[in-house]
Amino acid sequence: MDLDRRTFLGGLGLLFIPGTFIPASPSYALSPDGTLTIGMSSESSSMDPHWHIRTANSSVSQHLFDRIVHLDMTQSEVPGLAESWRNVDDLTWEFTLREGATFHNGDPVTVEDLIFSYERAQNVPGAIFNLRAYLGGKSFEKVDDRTLRVITEHPNPIVPRELSTTAIISKKIGETALPEDYNSGAAAIGSGPFKFVNYVPGEVIELERNDDYWGEKPDWARVVLRPIPTGGSRVAALQSGGVNVIDTVPPSDVDHLEEAEGISLGRGTANRMIFLFFDHDRDVSPYVTAKDGSEIPNPFKNQMVRDAFDLAIDKKAIAARILSGNGAPAEQLVPAGIFGHNPDIPLRDADTAKAKDMLAEAGYPDGFKVTLHGPNDRFIRDASVMQAAAQMLARIGIEIEVDAMPANIFYKRASTGGEGGVPEFSFFLVGYGAATGEVSAALRNLIHTYDKSTGFGSNNRGRYSNPALDAKIEEGMATVDDDARLAIFRECCAEAMADIAVVPLYYPISVWGMTDGIDFDGRSDERTLAMDFHAAAS
């Protein structure tokens, strides 16, 4: 085997850039027992840890709720509530619960709590994301007071990684709690390194250190998380001392913050692909028409149309000009450094003339009209990226209206906003991060045919379907040997890209800003966790 998973993850590369000093607001003066205030680019949509695992939600829930396995800053597996685990046979895993772990109310964490959490996470009423994508195909059994047994339907070499996605909650509390009880704080009682203090949607989340935490104690006695969706406002808050840390530094501010006194930057190449998704399913798609507004058959069911779109978009220009270099042009589902990345898939150069010819050959010499939907507060310059893509597609005759909206609204509509609760949009910008640290997450959740009963295709909002590729994805997921699994996943990636299941745009380079006196290295999963920030040695 050329590289194992750990080597792949290490290849992501993280960079820390120091600065010097500017005075901070006295109310946010830093000390190991002080308050850390973080300006967040995107707001968590719920305090219920099973509601959604998008980055903003996971960043918040990890402060309060533990997992049995943690993924560290480079996505290597480390013990969480489970002090150890073993693969008993091809279908059986056992996890040993550490002694002394308690919930914030003093109750011990039990194997029953683990089992309840995994069952609840697959069935939260109204949840935006169903964790069945990671928990499906598994049964959970109590062996004794400290041992959880997980039995899978097929061999699954990444069970610990899949379980790392799911927060552990108290069975006693969770059996009667609704999502709104977590938002009020009544049920927000986890076993994590911080305790709930206050939550005002759109304004603030306040936490305090859990001094009884089983693991390493955070440096900060209190943490304040403030959603500040506008990039310029986040930067201004950082420079004035109103916050100590911000995530998602706007590309236009990176250079001057690097030179600013008292500001440090941390960078991490993200495991996320930002991409364009099509409606692959409906015969007539709601936001596609002829240029005169008349109804036409869904053009995105034609691979040649999708190919023309992919070829028309200059990904290098988007990364260099729109993102100011804070992104790498993407050619496949995951960047180099993630297990399953296929080095033989080339990055195509944009070719407007060829793309226009392709579109004509597909039966659309005059193009058509379509709305491009997406968030305006989730990814770096997301609305600007959408506008740039629209301008590039206009050159081949596609008339595009861009409709960018707040992420909380977008994701709900993109997932269930259509008639009958299906995904609403015809053509949209979205992102996907490899939560398990290998491409199987993207293949299973994004490319595999949607199946609510199994959790496959849970993020497949375009309803792409390729049964032959489905079978190959499932084969790879059940293959224990790393070399064989790598070969299968690379083949799956090549097939998905040849069929233009999605149009990859770029891999973000995440940038955090912080005031002097804080040490931090960027995370590859883009999460912003107070536990990762440390008071610098004086």
matplotlib code that plots the C-alpha trace (Angstrom):
import matplotlib.pyplot as plt

x = [0.0, 1.4, 0.0, -2.1, -5.0, -2.9, -0.3, -3.1, -4.5, -1.1, -0.7, -3.4, -0.9, -1.7, 0.0, 0.2, 1.1, 2.1, 1.5, 2.3, 0.1, -2.9, -4.8, -7.9, -11.1, -10.6, -13.9, -12.3, -8.8, -7.2, -6.1, -6.2, -9.3, -10.9, -13.5, -12.8, -15.2, -15.5, -17.1, -18.7, -19.5, -22.4, -25.0, -25.9, -29.5, -30.2, -28.7, -30.1, -26.9, -28.7, -30.6, -27.9, -24.1, -23.2, -20.0, -21.7, -23.9, -21.1, -18.8, -21.3, -22.4, -18.9, -18.4, -21.4, -21.7, -19.0, -18.5, -17.1, -14.4, -12.9, -11.2, -8.3, -7.2, -5.9, -8.8, -6.9, -8.9, -8.3, -10.2, -13.3, -15.9, -14.5, -11.0, -10.4, -12.1, -11.4, -12.5, -13.7, -14.4, -15.5, -19.0, -18.4, -16.8, -16.5, -16.0, -14.9, -16.5, -14.1, -14.7, -15.6, -17.2, -20.3, -23.0, -23.1, -25.8, -23.5, -25.1, -22.6, -22.4, -23.6, -23.7, -27.5, -26.9, -24.7, -27.3, -30.1, -28.1, -27.4, -31.1, -32.4, -30.0, -31.6, -35.1, -35.3, -38.6, -38.0, -34.2, -32.4, -29.9, -30.6, -27.6, -28.8, -26.2, -23.5, -25.5, -27.6, -26.8, -25.6, -27.2, -26.0, -25.9, -24.8, -22.3, -21.7, -21.6, -18.6, -18.8, -20.8, -21.0, -21.7, -22.8, -22.8, -24.7, -21.5, -17.8, -17.1, -13.6, -14.5, -17.1, -15.1, -15.0, -18.7, -19.5, -17.4, -20.2, -22.8, -23.1, -23.9, -26.8, -28.5, -31.1, -33.0, -33.3, -33.5, -36.4, -38.9, -36.9, -37.8, -35.4, -36.8, -35.8, -32.2, -32.6, -33.9, -31.1, -33.4, -32.1, -28.6, -26.9, -24.0, -20.7, -18.5, -15.8, -18.3, -21.7, -24.7, -25.4, -27.5, -28.7, -30.3, -30.8, -29.1, -27.2, -25.2, -24.4, -22.7, -20.9, -18.9, -16.1, -17.0, -14.5, -15.5, -14.7, -12.8, -10.4, -8.1, -9.6, -10.0, -8.0, -11.1, -13.6, -16.2, -16.8, -19.1, -20.0, -21.4, -22.8, -21.4, -22.3, -20.8, -17.1, -16.2, -18.1, -16.2, -12.8, -13.8, -14.8, -11.5, -9.5, -11.4, -11.1, -14.8, -14.0, -10.8, -11.2, -13.0, -13.5, -13.7, -11.5, -12.6, -9.9, -9.8, -8.7, -6.1, -3.1, -3.7, -4.5, -1.2, 0.6, -1.6, 0.0, -1.6, -3.3, -2.4, -3.8, -4.2, -4.8, -6.0, -6.7, -10.3, -11.5, -14.5, -15.5, -17.7, -19.6, -22.6, -25.4, -28.1, -31.6, -31.0, -34.4, -37.4, -38.6, -39.5, -37.5, -39.2, -36.5, -35.6, -37.4, -36.8, -35.6, -39.2, -40.3, -42.0, -41.7, -39.0, -37.8, -35.2, -31.9, -29.8, -30.8, -28.5, -24.9, -23.7, -25.4, -23.8, -20.4, -20.8, -21.5, -18.4, -16.3, -17.6, -16.7, -13.1, -12.3, -8.8, -10.1, -12.7, -9.9, -7.5, -9.7, -12.9, -11.3, -7.9, -6.1, -7.9, -9.2, -7.7, -9.5, -11.3, -11.5, -13.1, -14.9, -12.0, -8.6, -5.3, -4.4, -7.8, -8.0, -9.6, -8.5, -7.7, -4.5, -5.4, -8.4, -7.2, -8.2, -9.9, -9.1, -12.2, -13.1, -16.0, -16.1, -16.1, -18.7, -21.0, -20.6, -21.4, -24.5, -25.7, -25.0, -27.1, -30.0, -29.7, -28.0, -29.7, -29.3, -32.1, -33.0, -32.2, -32.1, -28.9, -29.7, -27.3, -26.3, -24.9, -23.4, -22.0, -18.8, -16.2, -17.7, -20.4, -22.7, -19.8, -18.8, -22.3, -22.3, -19.0, -20.3, -23.4, -21.3, -19.2, -22.3, -23.8, -21.0, -22.4, -25.9, -27.3, -29.4, -29.1, -30.8, -28.8, -30.8, -28.6, -30.1, -29.2, -27.9, -30.5, -33.2, -31.3, -30.6, -34.2, -35.4, -32.6, -33.4, -37.2, -38.6, -40.1, -43.6, -44.1, -41.0, -38.5, -35.4, -36.7, -33.9, -32.9, -29.3, -27.5, -24.3, -23.5, -20.5, -19.6, -16.9, -15.5, -16.6, -15.0, -11.6, -12.0, -13.8, -16.3, -18.3, -18.9, -19.5, -22.0, -23.9, -23.5, -23.2, -25.1, -28.8, -31.0, -32.5, -34.1, -34.4, -30.7, -29.3, -27.5, -27.6, -28.5, -26.8, -27.8, -30.1, -29.8, -31.1, -28.3, -28.6, -26.3, -27.1, -23.8, -21.8, -24.0, -22.9, -19.2, -19.5, -21.1, -18.3, -15.6, -17.3, -17.4, -13.7, -11.4, -8.1, -6.8, -5.1, -8.2, -10.6, -8.4, -8.5, -12.2, -12.8, -10.5, -12.5, -15.7, -14.5, -13.4, -16.8, -18.7, -16.6, -16.9, -20.7, -20.6, -22.6, -21.6, -19.4, -16.6, -15.5, -12.9, -11.5, -11.5, -8.4, -9.9, -8.4, -9.0, -8.0, -7.1, -5.8, -2.4, -2.0, -3.7, -2.1, -4.0, -3.4, -6.1, -8.4, -8.9, -12.6, -13.2, -14.7, -14.1, -13.7, -12.7, -10.9, -8.3, -7.4, -4.9, -3.5, 0.0, 2.8, 4.0]
y = [0.0, 3.4, 5.4, 4.4, 6.5, 8.2, 9.3, 10.6, 12.7, 14.0, 15.1, 17.7, 20.1, 22.8, 26.2, 28.7, 32.3, 34.5, 38.2, 40.8, 42.9, 45.2, 46.1, 44.1, 45.2, 44.9, 42.9, 40.2, 40.2, 36.8, 34.6, 30.8, 31.3, 34.1, 34.3, 33.3, 35.1, 33.6, 35.3, 32.5, 33.0, 30.6, 30.0, 26.6, 25.9, 24.0, 23.0, 19.5, 17.6, 15.2, 17.9, 18.4, 17.7, 20.6, 22.4, 25.1, 22.7, 20.2, 23.0, 24.0, 20.5, 19.2, 21.7, 20.1, 16.6, 13.9, 11.1, 7.7, 8.3, 11.7, 12.8, 15.1, 18.2, 16.1, 13.6, 10.8, 8.6, 9.2, 7.8, 9.7, 8.2, 4.9, 4.3, 1.5, -0.5, -3.6, -5.4, -8.8, -10.2, -8.9, -8.0, -7.2, -4.3, -3.8, -0.5, -0.2, 2.8, 4.7, 4.8, 8.1, 9.9, 11.8, 14.0, 17.7, 16.8, 14.2, 11.1, 8.5, 7.9, 4.3, 1.9, 2.4, 6.1, 5.1, 2.8, 5.3, 8.1, 6.0, 5.0, 8.5, 10.1, 8.2, 9.3, 12.9, 14.5, 17.3, 16.9, 18.4, 15.6, 12.0, 10.3, 7.0, 7.8, 6.8, 4.6, 2.5, -1.1, -1.5, -3.0, -2.0, -4.3, -4.1, -6.7, -5.5, -2.2, -1.0, -2.8, -1.8, -4.3, -3.1, -5.6, -4.6, -6.1, -6.2, -5.8, -2.2, -1.1, 2.5, 1.9, 4.0, 6.9, 6.6, 6.6, 9.7, 11.7, 11.1, 13.0, 11.0, 12.2, 11.1, 8.5, 9.6, 13.1, 12.3, 9.9, 12.8, 15.8, 17.5, 19.6, 22.8, 21.4, 21.4, 25.0, 26.1, 24.4, 22.1, 19.1, 20.4, 18.3, 16.4, 15.0, 17.4, 19.8, 22.8, 23.2, 25.1, 28.6, 30.5, 30.4, 33.3, 32.4, 34.8, 36.5, 34.4, 31.0, 31.1, 28.1, 27.5, 25.0, 21.5, 21.1, 17.5, 16.6, 13.3, 14.6, 17.6, 20.7, 23.6, 26.8, 29.0, 29.2, 30.7, 30.7, 33.1, 32.1, 35.0, 34.5, 37.3, 36.3, 39.3, 38.9, 42.6, 42.7, 39.7, 41.3, 44.6, 42.8, 41.0, 44.2, 46.1, 43.3, 42.6, 39.0, 37.0, 34.6, 34.6, 31.8, 32.1, 35.2, 36.8, 36.5, 40.3, 40.7, 38.0, 40.0, 43.0, 40.9, 39.1, 42.4, 43.8, 44.0, 41.8, 39.4, 35.8, 33.6, 29.8, 27.9, 24.4, 22.9, 21.7, 18.2, 19.9, 20.2, 23.1, 22.1, 22.6, 20.0, 19.3, 17.9, 14.5, 13.1, 15.0, 14.9, 18.6, 20.6, 23.6, 26.2, 25.4, 26.8, 27.7, 31.3, 32.3, 30.9, 27.8, 24.4, 22.1, 18.6, 18.6, 19.1, 18.0, 14.4, 14.6, 13.9, 16.0, 19.1, 18.4, 18.0, 21.3, 23.1, 21.5, 22.5, 26.1, 27.0, 28.2, 26.7, 28.1, 31.6, 31.2, 30.0, 32.7, 35.7, 35.3, 33.5, 35.4, 32.1, 30.9, 27.8, 25.2, 24.3, 21.0, 18.1, 15.4, 14.7, 15.1, 16.8, 15.1, 13.9, 12.2, 8.4, 7.5, 10.6, 9.6, 11.2, 10.2, 12.5, 15.6, 19.2, 20.3, 23.7, 25.7, 25.7, 27.9, 27.1, 23.4, 23.7, 25.7, 23.0, 20.3, 22.1, 22.5, 18.8, 17.9, 19.8, 23.2, 25.5, 28.5, 27.4, 27.7, 29.5, 28.2, 29.6, 28.9, 28.7, 28.6, 30.1, 33.6, 33.1, 29.6, 29.4, 32.0, 34.4, 31.9, 34.4, 35.8, 32.3, 31.8, 35.0, 34.1, 30.7, 32.3, 34.7, 31.8, 29.8, 32.8, 32.6, 29.3, 30.6, 29.7, 32.5, 32.2, 34.0, 33.7, 33.4, 33.4, 33.1, 32.5, 29.0, 28.0, 28.7, 27.3, 23.9, 23.3, 24.1, 22.2, 19.1, 19.1, 22.3, 20.7, 19.4, 16.3, 17.1, 16.4, 18.6, 21.8, 23.2, 22.5, 23.7, 24.8, 25.4, 23.4, 21.8, 18.4, 17.5, 14.0, 13.7, 10.2, 11.2, 9.2, 9.5, 6.8, 9.4, 11.4, 8.3, 6.9, 10.1, 12.3, 10.0, 6.8, 6.6, 8.1, 5.5, 6.8, 3.3, 2.7, 6.2, 5.9, 9.1, 11.3, 14.3, 13.4, 16.4, 16.2, 12.6, 11.3, 7.6, 5.1, 1.5, 0.0, 2.7, 2.1, -1.6, -0.6, 1.9, -0.7, -3.2, -0.7, 0.1, -3.7, -4.2, -4.5, -4.5, -1.0, -1.5, -3.1, -0.5, 2.3, 0.9, 0.5, 4.0, 5.6, 3.8, 5.0, 8.6, 8.3, 7.0, 9.7, 12.4, 11.0, 11.0, 14.6, 13.6, 17.0, 19.9, 20.3, 24.0, 24.3, 23.0, 25.8, 26.8, 27.7, 30.7, 31.7, 35.0, 35.5, 38.2, 38.0, 35.6, 32.6, 29.5, 27.5, 25.3, 25.0, 22.0, 20.1, 19.6, 23.4, 23.2, 25.9, 24.5, 26.5, 23.4, 23.8, 27.4, 27.7, 30.7, 31.3, 30.8, 34.2]
z = [0.0, -0.9, 2.0, 5.0, 6.3, 9.0, 6.5, 4.2, 7.0, 8.0, 4.4, 4.8, 6.3, 8.9, 9.3, 12.1, 11.6, 14.6, 15.0, 17.6, 19.9, 19.9, 23.1, 23.7, 25.4, 29.2, 29.4, 27.3, 28.8, 28.4, 31.2, 31.7, 34.0, 31.9, 29.2, 25.6, 23.1, 19.6, 16.6, 14.5, 10.8, 10.9, 13.6, 15.0, 14.0, 17.2, 20.6, 20.0, 19.1, 16.8, 14.8, 12.2, 12.0, 9.7, 10.9, 12.9, 14.8, 15.5, 16.6, 19.3, 20.3, 20.9, 23.7, 25.6, 24.4, 24.2, 21.6, 22.3, 19.8, 19.0, 15.8, 16.5, 14.6, 11.7, 12.0, 13.6, 16.0, 19.7, 22.7, 23.9, 26.3, 25.1, 26.5, 24.0, 21.3, 19.3, 16.1, 17.4, 14.0, 10.6, 11.9, 15.6, 17.4, 21.2, 22.9, 26.6, 28.4, 30.6, 34.3, 36.0, 33.1, 34.3, 32.8, 34.0, 36.5, 38.1, 36.7, 35.4, 31.6, 31.0, 28.1, 28.1, 27.4, 24.4, 22.9, 23.5, 21.8, 18.7, 18.4, 19.0, 16.5, 13.7, 14.5, 15.7, 14.5, 12.1, 12.0, 9.0, 8.8, 9.8, 11.4, 10.0, 7.3, 9.9, 12.3, 9.9, 9.4, 13.0, 16.1, 19.6, 22.6, 26.2, 27.1, 30.7, 32.5, 30.6, 27.2, 24.2, 21.3, 17.8, 15.2, 11.5, 8.7, 6.5, 7.3, 8.2, 8.9, 10.0, 12.7, 15.2, 12.8, 12.1, 15.8, 16.2, 14.4, 17.1, 20.4, 23.6, 25.6, 28.8, 28.3, 31.4, 30.0, 26.3, 26.6, 27.1, 25.8, 22.5, 20.4, 22.0, 25.5, 24.3, 23.1, 26.4, 28.2, 30.2, 28.3, 27.2, 29.8, 28.3, 29.5, 27.5, 28.7, 28.9, 30.5, 29.2, 30.6, 28.1, 24.5, 22.6, 19.0, 16.6, 19.5, 21.9, 23.4, 26.8, 28.3, 31.5, 32.1, 33.4, 36.2, 36.6, 33.0, 32.7, 30.1, 29.7, 31.2, 28.9, 29.6, 29.7, 32.6, 30.3, 26.6, 24.7, 21.1, 19.0, 15.5, 13.3, 9.7, 8.0, 7.4, 7.8, 11.1, 12.4, 11.5, 13.1, 16.3, 16.4, 15.8, 18.5, 21.1, 21.1, 20.4, 20.9, 18.0, 14.7, 12.1, 8.3, 7.9, 4.6, 1.9, 1.4, 5.0, 5.3, 4.1, 6.3, 9.3, 8.8, 9.1, 11.9, 15.4, 18.0, 15.5, 14.7, 11.9, 11.9, 8.7, 7.8, 4.4, 4.8, 4.0, 2.4, -1.3, -2.4, -5.4, -7.6, -7.5, -10.1, -9.9, -11.4, -10.6, -11.7, -15.4, -15.1, -12.6, -10.9, -11.5, -15.2, -18.2, -21.8, -22.3, -23.0, -19.7, -21.1, -19.5, -20.8, -19.8, -17.1, -19.0, -16.1, -16.7, -19.8, -18.9, -21.8, -20.3, -17.0, -18.7, -20.5, -17.2, -15.6, -18.6, -18.7, -15.1, -14.5, -11.1, -11.1, -11.6, -8.8, -6.4, -7.4, -7.9, -5.9, -3.0, -3.2, -3.0, 0.1, -1.7, -4.1, -7.3, -7.0, -9.5, -7.3, -4.0, -1.6, -1.7, -1.8, 1.7, 2.3, 2.0, -1.4, -3.3, -6.9, -8.2, -11.7, -12.0, -13.8, -13.0, -16.3, -17.8, -18.6, -22.3, -23.2, -26.9, -26.3, -23.6, -25.9, -28.6, -26.1, -25.0, -28.6, -29.3, -26.2, -27.9, -26.3, -28.9, -27.4, -23.8, -21.2, -17.9, -14.4, -10.9, -8.9, -5.2, -2.3, 1.1, 1.5, 5.0, 5.1, 3.0, 2.1, -0.4, -1.3, -2.9, -4.9, -6.1, -7.2, -9.2, -10.8, -11.8, -13.3, -15.4, -16.7, -17.6, -19.3, -21.9, -23.1, -23.3, -19.9, -18.4, -14.6, -11.7, -8.5, -5.3, -2.2, 1.3, 4.9, 5.5, 8.0, 5.4, 2.4, 4.0, 5.0, 1.5, -0.2, 1.9, 2.2, 0.7, -2.4, -2.9, -0.7, 1.3, -1.4, -2.1, -3.7, -5.9, -9.5, -9.4, -6.2, -4.4, -1.3, 0.5, 1.8, 4.3, 4.7, 8.3, 8.8, 7.3, 4.1, 0.8, 1.8, 3.6, 0.4, -1.7, 0.8, 1.7, -1.4, -4.4, -3.4, -4.3, -1.6, 0.7, 3.8, 5.3, 5.2, 5.5, 2.1, 0.1, 3.1, 1.6, -2.0, -2.4, -6.2, -6.0, -8.3, -8.9, -10.4, -9.3, -10.6, -8.8, -5.6, -5.7, -6.0, -3.1, -0.9, -1.9, -0.9, 2.4, 3.3, 2.3, 5.3, 3.5, 3.1, -0.2, -1.8, -0.3, -1.6, -5.1, -5.1, -3.7, -6.3, -9.0, -7.6, -7.6, -11.2, -12.2, -10.3, -11.9, -15.4, -15.0, -13.6, -10.6, -9.2, -10.4, -7.8, -7.5, -4.7, -1.4, 1.2, 3.1, 6.5, 8.2, 11.9, 13.4, 17.1, 19.4, 21.0, 23.9, 22.2, 20.7, 18.0, 15.0, 12.3, 12.1, 8.9, 9.7, 9.9, 13.4, 15.9, 19.4, 22.5, 23.7, 20.9, 21.8, 24.6, 26.6, 25.3, 27.7, 29.0]

ax = plt.figure().add_subplot(projection="3d")
ax.plot(x, y, z, "-o")
ax.set_aspect("equal")
plt.show()
